[in-house]
Amino acid sequence: MFSRLFGQFLLQEGVVSASALSSAMGRLGEVRPLIGMLALAQGFMTPAQVVEVSAAQKKVDRRFGELAIERGYLTVQQLESIISAQKSEHVLLGQILVQDGILSHEGFLRVLDSYRRQSGLTDEGFEAVKANDVDAVVRSVLSGRRGPGRALAVEWGVVFMKSLVRFVDPGVAIDPLAEADYKGLRGFVQRISGDQRLTAFMAADDDVLTDVATRSSGLDEETARELGPDAAGEFLNLANGLFTVNCSDEGIELDMMPQETAPSMGSSGIGEPDALLPFLLPRGILWAGCRIERR
Amino acid sequence: MEKKFTALICDDSAVVRKVLCRHLSDGPFKEVHEATDGVQAVEMYRLHRPDIVFMDIVMPRKTGIEALCEIREHDPAARVVMASSTGTTRNLKAAIDAGAADFIQKPFERDAVLALVRRILEGEWE
């Protein structure tokens, strides 16, 4: 979970390209964590110390931990806590990017710190994120949004993300983005009206949509492909349904209207939604958003 | 010999119809008909007189609640289960007032669907 959130942030900040990120994410399971990166992420060593010990390690056949302790950069207790700590995927992601030459050690620390500050997460929230607490992740990330209709937009985002987590992918990433080009992507839109009018949509390439449809409906991939747009559109329908139930529980009644496909979202009069959320799924990025209008 | 029933699924989503059809194929059904909107739902009911109907609420041309009212007007004994992702208090109240036999929330789970079928057709499905 956290590695995807962090990866999404790197993508948004332009630190990595989508293809480099996909490649790095795909290699997470193959990589052995390095003591230097773990010590860096935990704040036990500085980037310069890690670089120095790594360089020394290449000249002598000795372990990183031994050399770091010898230089007074690490204590035995710190080394033991690093070794016994759970594998942190975001550190592995950073490690891959450092090894690929995309990030420096300093860059990794800087971007991790920047992510913590810009995500709007409290220290407590940040720890909850690392612990894969879905509810805390969603609420922390979305609670920083601004603009008209924020409360409903946030709530819709919460439900949509929970739907993705529940039906599609346990490791989903989300971050705000104001503008995006949807040309070439297939999208779906559904309006919900009541005290407010809410227009929700999602867009992605066919592969991602088929994946969403397959996982959310329980149908096999071939059948989902045969059913085409309707299969993925039903997922949005489902997420919106859950959203209206949530609202109803809070005393806000909304009417759902039949879903419709939007062949060209940019020129269909739908306009830009208040919130546009990129969800990093196993097969690519799915864009989803909604617009709130008060009547 | 086990009695075989007829079902009617009314939903504008082909995915929902397919998933529900698969779940029902594990139940005591000889025929499962499908309608894609509220108007067709009423027509199909009159034509096939199914033992049980699964009715979506949000559908084109005529809502599930409206179709339910017309079906119940035509056949007061009709057993119609409202099936929707929008199980809001208002929807539920409207469905109960219109004589719905039960309500099932999407997404459907096979066991929940079959348990509901058993309950609705109680005494007939043994």
Interface residues (C-beta under 8 A of the other chain):
Chain A: F167 A213 S216 S217 G218 L219 T223 A224 L227 D230 A231 G233 E234 N237 L238 N240 G241 L242 T244 V245 C247 S248 D249 E253 L254 M256 M257 P258 Q259
Chain B: D12 S13 A14 V15 V16 K18 V19 I57 V58 M59 P60 S84 S85 T86 G87 T88 T89 R90 K106 P107
